[in-house]
Amino acid sequence: MYPPYDEKNMKEMDRVIDTVHKYGMKIVPYFQPGTLHPDVPAYAQYHEDWKWTTGEKGTENIDRYGARMCLESGYRDFVKNHIKTVLTNHRFDGAYFDGAGYNYCQNKEHLDGRDHLNVDGWIDLMEWTRDFVGSEGIIIAHPSANLPSLTLENLADAIVTFEEQAQEYKIPTLEAFSPHAVFVNLMPRLIDVAVATFQKKEQKDIALKNIVSKCIVLGLFIYGGNWDGDEAALELFRRFRSYDLGQFGFKDYTHSPVEVSKEDIKTATYWNEDTILVILSNVSPQHVKNFNWCIDLKHLEWESMGELSLIDNRGDNIQIRKAEEIKKTGVNESLEGYEYKIYAIKRHNNKKGYILYNTRTWAEEFHDNKLTVVTSGPLGQQAILKFYFPEKPEVVNKGNESLINSPKWSWDEGKKIGTIHYIYDERKPITFKIAEK
């Protein structure tokens, strides 16, 4: 139905959309393209032609959302017009499609009376929506069955999965995650963690840590509204917010080029030409001490010569190591039960300045001995920038502000690493300039 609210609440919805954008987030409206509620005027006129039916009697399928419709009918154009109306009249950033899965339909009014699947209708709707929202728009698909559709789900920017297991109270093993989680190699994927709903808070906390320890090596991110305490979910997003994962390839724990010496430690890898993210996760409740991990860099088409920067978590510890050493000898680590750690690997060049870590995504360029960094984030958020520079710079600017004599930045002469503490205090991107003089 459009509009979904009265005039007062439509204004309130627009206020919420503007507030979300103010804090650097994106927001999409919920659609269920496979369902039409009887209260919608078009239902009375068209539902006999559009409805999804099964069996020789043409049984109509109705659930709590309304009557199920088939996208291999005129209903698909109705849905497109509805989506166009909503996204044209409001500043949403894309669309969320619930029930994004195919069904077997026997309505003789469709496709010359042939029995059919509605997967082609779904794919057409997804392609049309992508053209309408553009490359920067967000499309989230929420399949509601155990059968993944590679084409359908890879047309989305993210998929929501795991709902079919949400009523279980036992956290599944890695091998028992739904096929949407392990078969469709798309990222990011969001899973419903209502599975972690327990009566006691202590059990919930442990269950969330348990499920996150497995999600992180499957390329999954968690969300949910049926549990108290969201720290484990928020921390998972915090760990990755420095990186635009859409610019990375991904290998889950079954294909990761990282080898470890202990069975309970599982690994995954994100990589591109500039950065490798090594994920180490203890999927058991026991503390695993003094294990080694090493990585086959050639497997990721990285040169195995030279030196590398090894940055753990959020830049807490930074080492310069020889590539052959990381490949053969490895790195020693220990993890508590259900604990995980992320290492970022970058090529080291002692004659060139480069960024080691920033709180949020950034773009950098080194030219004529000057390092330029551009980043943006939510207004008022505190942030930290860590960079390598061949010698202590004489110019450290944040926009037009010089920080060179300010306590907002510090220099480690031994490691040649600078650290800037700052706040995203502008709505526009912030530019840092770091130079010899």
Disulfide bonds with the S-S distance in Angstrom:
none
